[in-house]
């Protein structure tokens, strides 16, 4: 590999006793001890990167440990998330104060020494990979490698957009930087390449990635599968690439970060050549990567560091005080100056300040719901992607920080904002974001934007959720109010063929805890679905929309679309107790209603239930669910142009499905499905079979 390190694995002890070296070795030994106590974890990378973390936090990071939610703080992202003990040790030494789930100071440290001793234990604040909302000081959840890289691009984008909208002459509200630690695994994962390409195109000079080039992965030397010149790749992306030949060279690290801070036309990529497990008998080996060093190796390593060999979780006197002092000396005056500026900003720019107050508090502007359009009944109707586009364009006028775009598909997904400029390197105030054909990268970037106050959305064809499963899941884990807009939701895509026709995708999204998957049945359900999505500040929403036109249901005749807010509702009913219930979502809702009208004419007491959001429906109480799907009514049919999995919850053992599966509740019904498909006649035949009125 052309950028292989040339440094020795033997510790250089010439700086022994210096406050800087003492703090760095404290980070190393805390990491070793925590992994050993847990008998699980990754000690080698925190040991190697301790000088990097120490340099960033004590010399550059603009951060006030007493106010960790200061909006203009610099962000520090650990994309190499398995090296979590590095971040935990930094948080502990910085004395960051805990912010509780209500956004208030708890009066406790974010991480105490006892929390470090509980590393990787159940219910601890120090899980194996850092978790956003779980541990104060953790800016994002970065379990899968490369996720943090893509998130950091979103954070840098958000800063640029916020600065363009809110900064005024003499009033700098946003000017923070984003630092990201990444490793060889992050560089191998495609998501980091997607995000890096976009960042280079956008010339995000507020973004700095630090690549820990140690050439070790779990299986051994990375040369087994990875021998490219990563620095050259990033030069091709349009990044400023700097090499630091020894991770222990504080002067070289400092110079590299100084160069980053002085660069104003491109992002910075610092290749730091390190030795994993530095100073230990396992230095430079995969044995230092994913397992504890062992008691004897730890003793020998501490001996090499000049550290008390038998001391565990030792923080020498003065180390934490000096570390925190270096941060507060820089961070507190900056934070206080920012607060003073923002106070004056309220007087000078009251409307923009009011927006920021809402934005920082995760609130929506008063009266925003008035922008939601309603749609008149129309038998021809409109595709739900089109009605979604109309709703979105109405909402952005009321919620300016509702921003996003598509993976090169905005004209098709209808997520383009009419008449608005694009977000580009020469116009960071644009509101149409172009993520390129980078679905995975888009997902991570959108999550990063949401982590920096924006109500962000990302869009693509529904079938391409295959490419962005990880960021969708992470948005749910982090409880981000992201809106995922997915169109071309079924075989209605038609001539594009089976590769573009999603079948199992609804089941996949519905199986994701914390994700509200909504498949609206007409234009008015689409409008209410957007309302639901924006009101859900602490969970993401996936809107699953059609390409083909859907009839706009006559709400004077049938129930209000507001029922969608409860996930499922009775949209059409019989005069008395129903004997048959048709359940449908999306494009099949109008089919169910058409079949219902025929059944009523034939004397069948039928009911239609629109069930666009299983997530919301399951949150309702038992009484409401009984009112919608009475247990006594066992003749039920679910109709959906998707896989059958999951529908047994609602149709029961005696019910049937008309889905894209090759089987049904029983073989005869499966044959009916295969023969007749999604037609009124087939719904009627299956209904009569269930009721025993037809052979």
C-alpha positions in Angstrom: 0.0 0.0 0.0 1.5 3.3 -1.0 0.7 5.1 2.2 2.1 2.5 4.6 3.4 3.8 7.9 7.1 3.8 8.6 7.0 4.5 12.3 8.4 2.1 14.9 6.1 0.1 17.2 8.5 0.8 20.1 7.2 3.6 22.4 9.1 6.8 22.4 9.4 7.7 26.1 11.3 10.9 25.7 8.2 12.9 26.6 7.5 10.9 29.8 6.0 13.0 32.5 4.7 15.8 30.3 1.1 16.8 31.0 0.3 16.1 27.3 1.8 12.6 27.3 0.2 11.9 30.7 -3.2 12.7 29.4 -2.7 10.6 26.2 -1.6 7.6 28.2 -4.5 8.1 30.5 -6.8 7.7 27.5 -4.9 4.6 26.4 -4.9 2.9 29.7 -8.6 3.6 30.4 -9.3 2.0 27.1 -7.2 -1.1 27.8 -8.7 -1.4 31.3 -12.3 -1.0 30.2 -12.0 -3.6 27.4 -10.3 -6.0 29.7 -12.9 -5.6 32.5 -15.7 -6.3 29.9 -13.6 -9.1 28.4 -14.9 -7.8 25.1 -14.2 -4.8 22.8 -11.5 -3.1 20.7 -8.5 -1.7 22.6 -6.0 -1.2 19.8 -7.5 1.7 17.9 -8.2 3.9 21.0 -4.6 3.3 22.0 -3.3 4.4 18.6 -5.6 7.4 18.2 -5.3 8.8 21.7 -2.9 11.5 20.5 -5.3 12.4 17.7 -8.3 12.7 20.0 -6.4 14.6 22.6 -5.1 17.1 20.0 -8.5 17.8 18.5 -10.3 18.1 21.8 -7.7 20.2 23.8 -6.4 22.3 20.9 -9.2 22.8 18.3 -12.7 21.6 19.3 -14.9 24.6 20.0 -17.0 23.1 22.7 -18.1 24.0 26.2 -18.4 20.9 28.4 -20.9 22.7 30.6 -23.2 23.4 27.6 -23.0 20.3 25.4 -26.1 21.3 23.5 -24.7 24.7 22.4 -26.0 25.0 18.8 -22.8 26.3 17.3 -20.4 23.8 18.9 -18.0 21.9 16.7 -19.1 18.3 16.1 -16.9 15.3 16.8 -18.0 12.1 15.1 -16.5 8.7 15.8 -17.2 6.8 12.5 -15.0 4.0 13.7 -17.6 3.3 16.3 -16.1 0.1 17.7 -13.3 2.3 19.1 -15.9 3.7 21.4 -13.6 3.8 24.5 -11.7 6.6 22.8 -14.8 8.8 22.8 -15.9 7.7 26.2 -12.5 8.5 27.7 -12.5 11.9 26.0 -16.0 12.7 27.3 -15.0 11.7 30.8 -11.8 13.8 30.8 -13.6 16.8 29.4 -16.1 16.7 32.2 -19.1 17.0 29.9 -22.3 17.6 31.9 -25.2 15.3 31.3 -28.3 16.4 29.4 -31.4 14.3 30.3 -34.1 13.1 28.0 -36.0 16.3 28.6 -33.1 18.4 27.4 -32.2 19.7 30.8 -29.0 19.4 32.8 -29.1 16.5 35.3 -26.3 17.8 37.5 -24.3 14.6 36.8 -21.3 14.0 34.6 -22.1 12.6 31.2 -19.7 9.7 32.0 -18.2 9.0 35.4 -15.3 6.7 36.1 -17.8 4.1 37.2 -19.5 4.4 33.8 -16.2 3.6 32.2 -15.9 0.6 34.4 -19.3 -0.5 33.2 -18.2 -0.6 29.6 -20.3 -2.9 27.3 -22.5 -3.9 30.2 -26.3 -4.0 30.1 -28.0 -0.7 30.8 -24.7 1.1 31.0 -24.0 4.5 29.4 -21.0 3.0 27.7 -22.3 0.5 25.2 -20.0 -1.2 22.7 -20.8 1.4 20.1 -21.7 5.0 21.0 -25.5 5.7 20.9 -27.0 9.1 20.2 -29.6 10.3 22.9 -28.1 7.6 25.2 -24.8 9.3 26.2 -24.3 13.1 26.3 -21.4 14.0 24.1 -22.2 11.4 21.4 -23.3 13.3 18.3 -24.5 10.3 16.3 -25.0 6.5 16.5 -22.2 5.0 14.4 -22.5 1.2 14.6 -22.0 0.2 10.9 -18.6 1.4 9.6 -18.9 4.4 7.4 -22.2 5.6 8.8 -20.5 8.4 10.8 -18.7 9.5 7.7 -22.0 10.0 5.8 -23.6 11.6 8.9 -20.8 14.1 9.2 -21.3 15.2 5.6 -25.0 15.9 6.5 -23.9 17.9 9.5 -21.5 20.0 7.4 -24.3 20.5 4.8 -26.7 21.6 7.6 -24.2 24.1 9.0 -23.7 25.6 5.5 -27.5 25.9 4.9 -28.1 27.3 8.4 -25.3 29.9 8.0 -26.6 30.9 4.6 -30.1 31.5 5.9 -29.5 33.0 9.3 -26.1 34.6 9.4 -26.2 38.4 8.9 -23.5 41.0 8.7 -22.1 41.3 12.2 -24.2 38.4 13.4 -22.5 35.0 12.9 -24.9 32.4 14.3 -23.4 29.4 12.6 -19.8 28.8 11.8 -18.9 25.4 13.4 -16.7 22.6 12.0 -17.2 18.8 11.9 -14.4 16.4 12.8 -14.7 12.8 11.9 -12.5 9.9 12.9 -12.6 7.0 10.4 -10.7 3.8 9.9 -9.8 1.3 7.2 -13.2 -0.3 7.5 -14.9 3.0 6.9 -12.8 3.5 3.8 -13.7 0.1 2.5 -17.5 0.6 2.9 -19.1 2.2 -0.1 -21.2 4.6 1.9 -18.1 6.7 2.8 -17.2 6.9 -0.9 -20.7 8.1 -1.8 -20.6 10.7 1.0 -17.0 11.8 0.3 -17.8 12.3 -3.4 -20.8 14.6 -2.6 -18.8 16.5 0.0 -16.0 17.2 -2.4 -18.5 18.4 -5.0 -20.1 20.7 -2.5 -16.7 22.0 -1.4 -17.5 21.6 2.3 -14.5 23.3 3.9 -16.0 23.0 7.3 -15.5 19.2 7.2 -12.4 17.3 8.3 -12.1 13.5 8.1 -9.2 11.9 10.0 -8.4 8.5 8.5 -6.6 6.1 10.9 -4.5 4.2 8.4 -3.2 1.3 10.5 -3.7 -1.5 7.9 -5.3 -3.9 10.3 -8.7 -5.4 10.2 -10.2 -8.4 12.0 -8.9 -11.0 9.6 -5.4 -9.5 9.5 -3.4 -7.1 7.4 -5.8 -5.1 5.1 -3.5 -6.1 2.2 -5.6 -9.2 2.2 -8.3 -7.2 0.4 -7.5 -3.5 0.3 -4.4 -2.0 -1.2 -5.5 1.2 -2.9 -4.0 4.6 -2.3 -6.9 6.2 -0.3 -5.3 9.6 -0.3 -5.2 9.7 -4.1 -8.8 8.7 -4.2 -9.7 11.6 -2.0 -7.7 14.0 -4.1 -9.8 12.8 -7.0 -12.9 13.6 -5.0 -11.7 17.2 -4.6 -10.5 17.0 -1.0 -7.4 18.6 0.5 -5.3 15.6 1.5 -2.6 15.8 4.3 -0.4 12.9 5.5 0.8 12.7 9.1 3.4 9.9 9.2 3.2 9.2 12.9 0.1 9.4 15.0 2.2 10.3 18.0 3.6 13.4 16.3 1.6 16.1 18.1 3.3 18.9 16.2 2.4 17.3 12.8 -1.2 16.7 13.9 -1.5 20.3 15.1 -0.1 21.6 11.8 -2.6 19.4 9.9 -5.5 20.7 11.8 -4.3 24.3 11.4 -4.3 23.7 7.7 -7.8 22.4 7.8 -8.9 25.5 9.7 -7.3 27.7 7.1 -8.8 25.9 4.1 -11.9 27.6 2.7 -12.5 25.9 -0.6 -12.7 22.1 0.0 -13.0 19.5 2.7 -9.9 18.2 4.4 -8.8 14.5 4.6 -5.9 13.8 7.0 -4.3 10.4 6.6 -2.8 9.5 10.0 -0.4 6.6 9.9 -0.7 4.8 13.2 0.2 1.5 14.9 -2.8 -0.3 16.3 -2.3 -1.3 20.0 0.7 1.2 20.2 3.2 0.3 22.8 1.8 -3.2 23.6 3.3 -6.6 22.7 0.4 -6.9 20.2 1.2 -3.6 18.5 0.6 -3.8 14.7 -1.4 -7.1 15.0 -5.0 -8.0 14.4 -4.8 -9.4 17.9 -4.9 -5.8 19.2 -8.0 -5.0 17.2 -11.1 -6.9 18.3 -10.2 -8.6 21.6 -8.8 -7.7 25.1 -5.1 -7.5 25.3 -4.9 -9.8 28.3 -3.7 -9.0 31.8 -0.1 -9.8 31.2 0.0 -7.8 28.0 -1.6 -4.9 29.7 1.0 -5.1 32.5 3.8 -5.0 30.0 2.2 -2.1 28.0 1.8 0.0 31.2 5.4 -0.8 32.0 6.4 0.5 28.6 4.4 3.6 29.2 6.0 4.2 32.5 2.6 3.6 34.1 1.9 1.9 37.4 1.6 -1.7 36.3 -1.2 -2.8 38.7 -3.3 0.4 38.6 -6.7 0.1 36.9 -8.8 2.9 35.6 -6.2 5.4 36.9 -6.7 9.1 36.1 -3.6 10.8 37.6 -4.2 14.0 39.6 -4.5 17.0 37.4 -5.1 15.2 34.1 -8.9 15.7 34.0 -8.6 19.3 35.3 -6.0 20.2 32.6 -8.0 18.5 29.8 -11.3 20.2 30.8 -9.5 23.5 31.4 -8.0 23.5 27.9 -11.5 23.0 26.4 -13.3 25.5 28.6 -10.6 28.2 28.2 -11.4 28.2 24.5 -15.1 27.0 24.5 -16.6 29.1 27.2 -15.7 32.6 25.8 -16.9 31.4 22.4 -20.2 30.1 23.7 -20.7 33.3 25.8 -20.0 35.5 22.9 -22.4 33.5 20.7 -25.1 33.8 23.3 -24.6 37.6 23.5 -24.7 37.8 19.7 -27.9 35.7 19.6 -29.6 37.9 22.2 -28.9 41.0 20.0 -30.0 39.0 17.0 -33.5 38.6 18.5 -33.8 42.4 18.6 -32.4 43.0 15.1 -34.0 40.0 13.3 -37.0 38.9 15.3 -38.7 36.8 12.7 -35.5 34.8 11.9 -34.8 34.5 15.6 -38.3 33.1 16.2 -37.5 30.5 13.5 -34.3 29.6 15.3 -36.1 29.3 18.6 -38.5 26.8 17.1 -35.7 25.0 15.3 -33.6 24.6 18.4 -36.6 23.4 20.4 -37.6 20.9 17.7 -40.9 22.8 17.3 -42.9 23.6 14.2 -44.1 27.2 13.5 -47.5 28.1 14.9 -50.3 27.5 12.4 -48.2 25.4 10.0 -51.1 22.9 9.6 -53.1 25.6 7.7 -50.8 25.0 4.7 -52.0 21.4 4.3 -54.1 21.2 1.2 -57.3 19.2 0.8 -58.4 17.5 -2.4 -61.8 17.3 -4.0 -63.4 13.9 -4.8 -62.2 12.8 -8.2 -62.8 9.4 -9.8 -59.8 9.7 -12.0 -57.7 11.0 -9.2 -54.0 11.7 -8.8 -50.9 9.6 -8.1 -50.0 9.8 -4.5 -46.5 10.9 -5.5 -48.1 13.9 -7.2 -50.3 14.8 -4.3 -47.3 14.4 -2.0 -45.4 16.9 -4.1 -48.2 19.4 -3.9 -48.4 19.0 -0.1 -44.6 19.3 0.3 -44.5 22.4 -1.8 -47.2 24.0 0.4 -45.5 23.0 3.6 -42.0 24.3 2.9 -43.5 27.8 2.7 -44.5 27.5 6.4 -41.6 25.3 7.6 -38.5 26.8 5.9 -36.1 24.2 7.5 -38.1 21.4 5.9 -35.4 20.6 3.3 -34.1 17.7 1.3 -34.1 16.1 -2.1 -33.7 12.8 -3.9 -31.1 10.4 -5.2 -31.3 11.9 -8.7 -35.0 11.3 -8.9 -36.7 14.4 -7.7 -38.7 14.9 -10.9 -40.1 11.4 -10.5 -40.5 11.4 -6.8 -42.0 14.9 -6.9 -39.7 16.1 -4.1 -38.4 19.2 -6.0 -39.4 22.5 -4.6 -40.9 24.6 -7.5 -39.0 27.8 -8.3 -36.4 27.2 -5.5 -32.7 27.2 -6.2 -30.5 24.2 -5.7 -28.1 23.7 -2.8 -24.7 23.9 -4.4 -21.2 25.1 -3.6 -22.0 28.5 -5.0 -25.3 28.8 -3.2 -25.6 27.1 0.2 -29.0 28.8 0.7 -30.6 26.6 -1.9 -33.4 24.3 -0.8 -33.3 21.6 -3.5 -30.7 19.1 -2.5 -29.2 16.8 -5.2 -27.7 13.7 -3.6 -26.9 12.0 -6.9 -27.3 8.3 -7.5 -26.2 7.5 -4.0 -29.1 6.1 -2.1 -27.0 4.7 0.9 -25.0 7.9 1.1 -28.2 10.0 0.8 -29.6 8.2 3.8 -26.6 8.8 6.0 -26.4 12.5 4.9 -30.1 13.1 5.6 -29.6 11.6 9.1 -26.7 14.0 9.6 -28.8 17.0 8.5 -31.5 15.9 11.0 -28.9 15.7 13.7 -28.2 19.4 13.1 -31.7 20.7 13.6 -33.1 20.4 10.0 -36.4 18.5 9.3 -34.8 16.7 6.4 -36.2 14.4 3.8 -34.7 12.0 1.3 -36.3 10.3 -1.6 -36.0 7.5 -4.1 -38.0 4.7 -5.7 -39.4 2.3 -3.1 -37.4 -0.7 -4.4 -34.1 1.1 -3.8 -34.7 1.0 0.0 -32.6 -2.1 -0.6 -29.6 0.3 -0.9 -30.4 2.3 2.2 -31.6 -0.2 4.8 -28.8 0.8 7.2 -29.6 4.6 7.4 -33.3 4.0 7.6 -32.8 1.7 10.6 -30.4 4.1 12.2 -32.9 7.0 11.8 -35.3 4.9 13.9 -32.7 3.9 16.5 -31.7 7.6 16.9 -35.3 8.8 17.0 -34.8 11.3 14.2 -37.8 13.1 12.7 -36.6 12.3 9.1 -39.1 11.8 6.3 -38.3 9.1 3.8 -40.3 9.6 0.6 -40.6 6.5 -1.5 -42.5 6.3 -4.7 -43.2 3.7 -7.4 -44.5 1.6 -4.6 -45.8 -1.6 -6.3 -46.3 -3.6 -9.5 -48.0 -0.4 -10.7 -44.5 0.6 -11.9 -45.4 -1.6 -14.8 -43.0 -1.7 -17.7 -39.9 -1.2 -15.6 -40.1 -4.8 -14.7 -39.5 -6.9 -11.6 -36.2 -5.3 -10.6 -38.2 -2.1 -10.0 -41.3 -3.6 -8.5 -41.1 -3.8 -4.7 -42.7 -6.8 -3.1 -41.1 -7.5 0.3 -40.2 -4.0 1.0 -43.3 -3.0 3.0 -42.7 -6.0 5.3 -39.1 -4.9 5.8 -40.0 -1.4 6.8 -42.9 -2.4 9.0 -40.5 -4.7 10.8 -38.3 -1.8 11.8 -39.1 -0.7 15.4 -39.7 3.1 15.7 -40.3 3.6 12.0 -43.7 4.8 11.0 -44.4 3.3 7.5 -47.4 5.0 5.9 -48.9 3.9 2.6 -51.7 6.4 2.0 -54.7 5.4 -0.2 -55.6 8.8 -1.8 -54.6 12.4 -2.0 -56.2 13.4 1.3 -54.6 10.5 3.2 -51.3 11.8 1.7 -51.9 15.3 3.2 -52.7 13.8 6.6 -49.7 11.5 6.3 -47.4 14.5 5.9 -49.1 16.1 8.9 -48.3 12.9 10.9 -44.7 12.9 9.7 -44.0 16.4 10.7 -45.7 16.1 14.1 -43.6 13.0 14.8 -40.4 14.8 15.9 -38.9 11.7 17.6 -39.4 9.1 15.0 -38.8 8.8 11.3 -41.6 8.3 8.8 -41.6 6.4 5.5 -44.2 7.6 3.0 -44.8 4.9 0.4 -46.4 6.5 -2.7 -47.7 5.4 -6.1 -46.7 6.3 -9.6 -50.2 5.5 -11.0 -53.2 7.7 -10.3 -55.4 6.8 -7.3 -59.1 7.9 -7.2 -59.6 10.7 -4.7 -62.2 9.3 -2.4 -65.4 11.3 -1.7 -65.0 12.2 1.9 -68.6 13.4 2.1 -69.6 9.9 1.5 -66.8 8.0 3.3 -64.9 8.7 6.5 -62.5 11.6 6.9 -58.8 11.0 6.1 -57.9 12.3 9.5 -58.5 8.7 10.6 -55.0 8.0 9.3 -53.6 9.6 12.4 -54.6 6.5 14.3 -53.0 4.3 11.7 -56.2 2.5 10.7 -59.9 3.5 10.6 -63.3 2.4 9.3 -63.7 4.2 6.0 -66.9 2.5 4.8 -69.3 0.4 6.8 -72.6 -1.5 6.8 -75.7 -0.4 8.6 -75.3 -3.1 11.3 -72.6 -5.3 12.5 -70.3 -6.4 9.6 -70.0 -10.0 8.6 -67.0 -9.3 6.3 -64.1 -6.8 6.6 -61.9 -5.7 3.7 -58.6 -4.2 4.8 -56.5 -2.3 2.3 -53.7 0.3 1.9 -52.5 2.5 -0.9 -53.7 1.9 -4.4 -55.8 -1.0 -3.2 -58.0 1.1 -1.0 -60.2 2.3 -3.9 -60.4 -1.4 -5.1 -61.7 -2.4 -1.7 -64.3 0.4 -1.7 -65.4 -0.6 -5.2 -65.8 -4.3 -4.0 -67.5 -3.1 -0.9 -70.2 -1.3 -2.9 -70.9 -4.4 -4.9 -71.1 -6.5 -1.7 -73.5 -4.1 -0.1 -75.7 -4.3 -3.3 -75.6 -8.1 -2.9 -76.8 -7.9 0.7 -73.4 -8.6 2.3 -72.8 -6.6 5.5 -69.3 -5.4 4.6 -66.8 -3.0 6.1 -63.7 -1.4 4.7 -60.8 -0.6 6.9 -58.0 1.7 5.6 -54.8 0.6 7.4 -52.0 2.8 6.0 -49.9 2.7 9.2 -49.5 -0.4 11.2 -47.1 1.5 13.5 -49.8 4.0 14.5 -52.6 1.5 14.7 -50.6 -0.7 17.2 -50.3 2.4 19.4 -54.0 2.6 19.9 -55.8 1.2 22.9 -57.7 -2.1 22.8 -61.1 -0.5 22.7 -60.3 1.5 19.6 -58.8 -1.6 17.8 -61.9 -3.6 18.7 -64.1 -0.9 17.2 -62.2 -1.1 13.9 -61.5 -4.8 13.7 -64.0 -6.6 16.0 -62.6 -10.0 17.1 -66.0 -11.6 16.4 -65.7 -10.9 12.7 -63.4 -13.6 11.4 -64.1 -13.2 7.6 -61.4 -10.7 6.7 -59.5 -10.0 3.5 -56.3 -8.0 3.3 -55.6 -6.5 -0.1 -52.2 -5.1 -0.9 -49.8 -5.2 -3.9 -47.0 -6.5 -1.7 -45.9 -9.6 0.1 -48.2 -11.4 2.4 -45.9 -11.5 5.5 -47.4 -9.7 8.5 -51.0 -9.6 7.3 -51.9 -12.7 9.4 -51.9 -10.3 12.4 -55.0 -8.6 11.0 -56.8 -11.4 9.0 -56.3 -14.2 11.5 -56.4 -17.9 10.8 -59.8 -17.8 9.0 -59.0 -14.8 6.8 -57.4 -14.4 3.4 -55.0 -12.1 1.6 -55.0 -10.9 -1.9 -51.3 -10.0 -2.1 -48.2 -10.7 -4.3 -47.6 -14.0 -2.5 -47.9 -17.3 -4.3 -49.9 -18.7 -1.4 -52.8 -17.6 0.7 -54.6 -18.7 3.8 -55.7 -21.8 2.0 -54.9 -23.4 -1.3 -58.2 -22.8 -3.0 -58.0 -19.1 -2.2 -54.4 -19.0 -3.5 -55.7 -20.3 -6.8 -58.3 -17.6 -6.9 -55.7 -15.0 -6.3 -53.4 -16.3 -9.0 -56.2 -16.4 -11.5 -57.9 -13.2 -11.0 -55.4 -10.8 -9.3 -56.2 -7.4 -8.1 -59.7 -7.0 -9.5 -63.2 -6.3 -8.0 -64.3 -9.7 -9.3 -61.5 -11.5 -7.4 -62.3 -9.7 -4.2 -65.9 -10.7 -4.6 -65.0 -14.3 -5.3 -62.7 -14.5 -2.3 -65.4 -12.8 -0.1 -68.0 -15.3 -1.1 -65.6 -18.2 -0.5 -64.9 -16.9 3.0 -68.5 -16.5 3.8 -69.4 -19.9 2.4 -71.7 -18.5 -0.2 -69.7 -19.7 -3.2 -68.0 -23.0 -4.0 
